[in-house]
Amino acid sequence: MTSALGPQPRSPDPRAGVVANLAHNSATAPEAARLPLPGSLPKARILVVEDHPFVREGVIRLINRQTDLCCCGESDTVAMTPAITAREKPDLILLDLHLKDGLSLELIEPLLQEFPSSAVLVLSQSDEVSTAERALRAGARGYVVKKDATEEVLGAIRDVLRGTVYISPALATRLVCKLLRS
């Protein structure tokens, strides 16, 4: 603002602190993600397990922009994922296979035994048929490749949440051909 006395500092918007607190509280309080807005359906809760911060943060932002999905937690290691899963009780675990402390492929079966109400969707850089087959045999309900389009990844999340099995299209064709040959 400008007056006869020169530029005047803007008075702080009283709502700014409320918005900041809401954003902070929803990011740090998992119970906020569990409470739907009045008149709305509860959002599906997603645990993002990815060791690359840039990728993890982008996936979390993508999920949180959806009206039917929310990120309830994140992990970047095999070691921490079971404890975070126990605390957050996600509907879906979006799981990268290669984490900084090891392969999470061996984590799928024990996670599903301990948390049977959670589904696992693998989000991997690998488009190898054998890797996808191992993940599905371990109990993952889907396998999506990181090079797939954003809408494809969101579709995979929603398909798995609905109880269907999802496999990236290019990988699905090769997987079916392998199964038919054997």
C-alpha distance (Angstrom), angle and dihedral (degrees) to the residues before:
residue distance angle dihedral
M1 . . .
T2 3.78 . .
S3 3.80 126.3 .
A4 3.78 136.5 164.4
L5 3.78 86.0 -79.6
G6 3.81 92.5 57.5
P7 3.80 129.3 -108.6
Q8 3.77 112.6 -4.0
P9 3.77 123.1 -154.8
R10 3.77 113.1 -107.4
S11 3.74 113.8 -109.8
P12 3.76 109.0 -116.0
D13 3.77 115.8 -100.2
P14 3.82 105.3 -112.2
R15 3.81 88.7 -145.3
A16 3.82 93.1 59.0
G17 3.79 93.4 78.2
V18 3.79 91.2 47.6
V19 3.80 92.0 51.9
A20 3.80 91.5 47.0
N21 3.81 90.8 48.6
L22 3.78 92.1 47.7
A23 3.79 91.3 49.8
H24 3.80 91.4 46.3
N25 3.79 94.1 45.4
S26 3.80 94.1 47.9
A27 3.79 91.0 48.7
T28 3.78 94.6 49.2
A29 3.79 102.3 30.8
P30 3.81 111.6 69.1
E31 3.79 90.5 -169.6
A32 3.81 88.9 68.3
A33 3.81 89.1 63.5
R34 3.79 89.8 53.7
L35 3.79 95.4 55.9
P36 3.81 114.3 81.6
L37 3.76 120.7 -148.4
P38 3.80 113.1 -101.1
G39 3.80 108.7 -79.8
S40 3.81 94.6 12.9
L41 3.77 133.4 104.4
P42 3.81 118.5 -108.6
K43 3.78 114.4 -97.2
A44 3.79 120.5 -116.1
R45 3.79 108.8 -106.7
I46 3.81 116.8 -128.4
L47 3.81 127.5 -166.9
V48 3.81 110.1 -155.7
V49 3.82 114.4 -150.4
E50 3.81 109.3 -172.9
D51 3.80 129.8 132.8
H52 3.81 99.1 -152.6
P53 3.84 106.9 83.7
F54 3.81 94.5 -153.8
V55 3.81 92.4 53.0
R56 3.82 93.7 40.8
E57 3.80 93.5 50.6
G58 3.81 91.5 47.2
V59 3.81 92.4 50.4
I60 3.80 90.8 47.8
R61 3.81 91.5 51.1
L62 3.79 90.7 47.9
I63 3.81 91.9 50.8
N64 3.80 94.2 45.2
R65 3.82 91.7 52.7
Q66 3.82 89.8 62.5
T67 3.79 119.9 95.0
D68 3.82 92.8 -140.2
L69 3.82 101.6 38.8
C70 3.79 137.5 60.1
C71 3.77 135.2 177.8
C72 3.80 108.5 -120.3
G73 3.80 96.6 -179.9
E74 3.76 148.1 -18.7
S75 3.77 139.4 -137.8
D76 3.76 135.0 -175.9
T77 3.82 100.6 -169.6
V78 3.77 140.3 58.4
A79 3.81 89.0 -130.9
M80 3.82 96.5 56.9
T81 3.80 99.0 40.3
P82 3.85 98.8 82.4
A83 3.83 92.9 51.2
I84 3.81 92.7 47.2
T85 3.81 90.0 46.7
A86 3.82 90.2 51.8
R87 3.80 91.6 49.4
E88 3.82 98.4 43.4
K89 3.83 101.6 33.4
P90 3.83 94.1 -152.4
D91 3.78 124.1 -160.8
L92 3.80 88.6 -139.1
I93 3.80 135.0 19.8
L94 3.81 111.7 -150.5
L95 3.79 99.7 -155.6
D96 3.79 130.7 -166.7
L97 3.80 110.1 -154.0
H98 3.80 99.2 -142.8
L99 3.80 112.6 56.9
K100 3.77 128.1 170.5
D101 3.81 93.5 -102.5
G102 3.81 98.2 42.1
L103 3.78 148.0 -61.3
S104 3.77 114.9 -36.7
L105 3.81 91.7 -157.5
E106 3.81 88.8 92.4
L107 3.80 88.8 51.8
I108 3.81 96.6 62.2
E109 3.80 99.8 76.5
P110 3.84 97.1 44.4
L111 3.81 91.2 45.4
L112 3.79 91.7 53.1
Q113 3.81 92.2 45.9
E114 3.79 91.3 52.6
F115 3.83 96.3 37.3
P116 3.82 106.6 29.8
S117 3.81 93.7 166.4
S118 3.81 90.8 62.9
A119 3.79 120.6 82.9
V120 3.80 123.2 -149.4
L121 3.79 123.2 -136.7
V122 3.79 114.6 -177.1
L123 3.80 115.9 -140.7
S124 3.79 106.0 -169.5
Q125 3.75 142.8 163.6
S126 3.80 88.8 -139.5
D127 3.78 118.3 92.3
E128 3.80 92.7 -178.5
V129 3.81 112.8 135.6
S130 3.81 92.3 -142.0
T131 3.83 92.0 54.7
A132 3.80 92.7 49.6
E133 3.80 90.5 46.6
R134 3.82 91.8 51.9
A135 3.83 91.3 49.2
L136 3.82 92.2 49.4
R137 3.81 92.3 46.4
A138 3.82 88.7 51.4
G139 3.80 88.6 57.6
A140 3.80 106.5 -90.9
R141 3.80 110.2 147.5
G142 3.75 93.2 -151.1
Y143 3.76 147.2 14.9
V144 3.79 122.5 -154.1
V145 3.79 126.2 177.1
K146 3.81 119.6 -131.0
K147 3.79 92.1 -129.1
D148 3.83 90.0 63.0
A149 3.79 118.0 106.5
T150 3.79 119.8 -88.9
E151 3.81 92.4 -111.2
E152 3.81 89.3 51.6
V153 3.81 90.7 55.6
L154 3.81 91.9 47.5
G155 3.81 89.6 47.9
A156 3.80 89.9 51.3
I157 3.82 91.0 51.9
R158 3.80 91.7 50.4
D159 3.82 93.8 44.8
V160 3.80 92.2 52.4
L161 3.80 91.1 46.0
R162 3.82 87.9 54.1
G163 3.80 89.2 54.5
T164 3.79 100.2 -104.6
V165 3.78 126.0 124.1
Y166 3.79 115.4 -112.3
I167 3.80 127.5 -161.4
S168 3.81 124.0 173.7
P169 3.82 106.7 -99.6
A170 3.82 98.2 -119.4
L171 3.77 90.4 47.5
A172 3.82 93.9 44.0
T173 3.80 92.6 60.3
R174 3.81 92.4 50.8
L175 3.79 91.7 45.1
V176 3.81 92.9 52.0
C177 3.82 90.7 47.8
K178 3.81 89.8 52.2
L179 3.80 91.6 49.6
L180 3.80 91.7 48.9
R181 3.82 91.7 51.7
S182 3.80 93.3 52.4
